[in-house]
Amino acid sequence: MLGRIKKSLFDILRLRLPDCQFLDLYAGSGSVGIEALSRGAAYATFVDLDPRSLSVVRQNLSRLQLYDRARVVRADATKQLAHLGGPFDLIFMGPPYHDAQWNALSLTGPTLDAIARAQILKAGGWVIGQHHAKEPPVRDPRWRMVRQERYGDSRLSFFEYAGS
């Protein structure tokens, strides 16, 4: 995540972070969830499918002495998420924009579907998706986009659960 996008994200989330339960899907290095912890989140769960990414998350949490406020889980964010616990106040998802062959991926919709099925977002909570500008918009009636920020080819879309 680019520094200016991360700064903007946390400026927007500033009032929602204290004592929140934070879920970082497609965690990568864990930088977003770690930033949430450093800004007052009570607890963060980090999810990624790549064991190398999870190893980096563990190292970063250990180095920053944040392991007691974190959980690291290997899982596919588009599949079963109910085992993650929660409910979460804030869920951030920063899925890859493309696969290894540079084919475009559109993972925002499938991940929102998995979140809805698992019922892991607290009432009034937000899901924030970072995605490519060319990714098709989410047309799932269970989700309402309440805000979108643009940063070149990247977008941050903020969703609230609207129900079934």
Rosetta blueprint (number, residue, H / E / L):
1 M L
2 L L
3 G H
4 R H
5 I H
6 K H
7 K H
8 S H
9 L H
10 F H
11 D H
12 I H
13 L H
14 R L
15 L L
16 R L
17 L L
18 P L
19 D L
20 C L
21 Q E
22 F E
23 L E
24 D E
25 L E
26 Y L
27 A L
28 G L
29 S L
30 G L
31 S H
32 V H
33 G H
34 I H
35 E H
36 A H
37 L H
38 S H
39 R L
40 G L
41 A L
42 A L
43 Y E
44 A E
45 T E
46 F E
47 V E
48 D E
49 L L
50 D L
51 P H
52 R H
53 S H
54 L H
55 S H
56 V H
57 V H
58 R H
59 Q H
60 N H
61 L H
62 S H
63 R H
64 L L
65 Q L
66 L L
67 Y H
68 D H
69 R H
70 A E
71 R E
72 V E
73 V E
74 R E
75 A L
76 D L
77 A L
78 T L
79 K L
80 Q L
81 L L
82 A H
83 H H
84 L H
85 G L
86 G L
87 P L
88 F E
89 D E
90 L E
91 I E
92 F E
93 M E
94 G L
95 P L
96 P L
97 Y L
98 H E
99 D L
100 A L
101 Q L
102 W L
103 N L
104 A E
105 L L
106 S L
107 L L
108 T H
109 G H
110 P H
111 T H
112 L H
113 D H
114 A H
115 I H
116 A H
117 R H
118 A H
119 Q L
120 I L
121 L E
122 K E
123 A E
124 G E
125 G E
126 W E
127 V E
128 I E
129 G E
130 Q E
131 H E
132 H E
133 A L
134 K L
135 E L
136 P L
137 P L
138 V L
139 R L
140 D L
141 P L
142 R L
143 W E
144 R E
145 M E
146 V E
147 R E
148 Q E
149 E E
150 R E
151 Y E
152 G L
153 D L
154 S E
155 R E
156 L E
157 S E
158 F E
159 F E
160 E E
161 Y E
162 A L
163 G L
164 S L
